[in-house]
Amino acid sequence: MGEKTEKITIRISPETAERLKLRAEAEKTTVTALLTEAAERDPRLELAAARFRELKKSGLIEEFAAAFPNEEPDASDRSGTRAA
């Protein structure tokens, strides 16, 4: 069985949609595959991952978590602090 995926909706101009469809057809792939490849190639994603790996190696993440146990984000509060 394949990897689990998530469905999202994006808005693009009809012209861009047509160009994507034509390119996907020419490359014998799908628009989804083209967009996924483009997103994964985005250097901003790799930069964020590299910075996280550096922090993880440094021990600063664990140090912060130990010093501020109530400041770790959770799914109910995206601001960075836990809701009281």
C-alpha positions as CSV (number, residue, x, y, z in Angstrom):
1,M,0.0,0.0,0.0
2,G,1.2,3.5,-0.8
3,E,2.3,6.3,1.5
4,K,-0.6,8.2,3.3
5,T,-1.3,11.5,1.6
6,E,-3.3,14.6,2.5
7,K,-5.6,16.4,0.2
8,I,-5.3,20.2,-0.1
9,T,-6.9,22.8,-2.3
10,I,-5.0,25.7,-3.9
11,R,-6.2,28.5,-6.1
12,I,-4.4,29.3,-9.3
13,S,-5.3,31.1,-12.5
14,P,-6.9,29.2,-15.3
15,E,-3.8,29.9,-17.4
16,T,-1.5,28.4,-14.8
17,A,-3.7,25.4,-14.4
18,E,-3.6,24.8,-18.1
19,R,0.2,25.1,-18.2
20,L,0.5,22.6,-15.4
21,K,-1.8,20.1,-17.1
22,L,0.1,20.4,-20.4
23,R,3.4,20.0,-18.6
24,A,2.2,17.0,-16.7
25,E,0.9,15.4,-19.9
26,A,4.2,16.1,-21.7
27,E,6.2,14.6,-18.8
28,K,3.8,11.6,-18.5
29,T,3.1,12.5,-14.8
30,T,0.4,14.2,-12.8
31,V,-0.2,17.8,-11.7
32,T,0.0,16.5,-8.1
33,A,3.5,15.0,-8.8
34,L,4.7,18.3,-10.3
35,L,3.5,20.4,-7.4
36,T,4.8,18.0,-4.8
37,E,8.2,17.9,-6.5
38,A,8.3,21.8,-6.6
39,A,7.3,22.0,-2.9
40,E,9.9,19.5,-1.8
41,R,12.6,21.3,-3.9
42,D,11.9,24.6,-2.2
43,P,15.2,25.6,-0.4
44,R,13.3,27.3,2.4
45,L,12.0,23.9,3.5
46,E,15.5,22.5,3.6
47,L,16.8,25.5,5.4
48,A,14.3,25.1,8.2
49,A,15.0,21.4,8.5
50,A,18.8,22.1,8.6
51,R,18.3,24.7,11.4
52,F,16.2,22.3,13.4
53,R,18.9,19.6,13.0
54,E,21.5,22.0,14.2
55,L,19.4,23.0,17.3
56,K,18.7,19.3,18.0
57,K,22.4,18.5,17.9
58,S,23.3,21.4,20.2
59,G,20.9,20.2,22.9
60,L,19.2,23.6,23.1
61,I,15.8,22.2,22.3
62,E,16.0,19.8,25.3
63,E,17.5,22.6,27.5
64,F,14.6,25.0,26.5
65,A,12.0,22.2,27.2
66,A,13.5,21.5,30.6
67,A,13.7,25.2,31.6
68,F,10.3,26.1,30.3
69,P,8.1,23.0,30.4
70,N,4.8,25.0,30.0
71,E,6.1,26.9,26.9
72,E,6.1,23.9,24.5
73,P,3.5,24.4,21.8
74,D,0.7,21.9,21.4
75,A,-2.1,21.4,18.9
76,S,-4.6,23.5,20.8
77,D,-2.5,26.7,20.8
78,R,-0.4,27.7,17.8
79,S,1.1,30.8,19.5
80,G,3.9,28.9,21.2
81,T,2.5,28.7,24.7
82,R,0.1,26.3,26.2
83,A,-3.4,27.4,27.0
84,A,-4.1,27.8,30.7
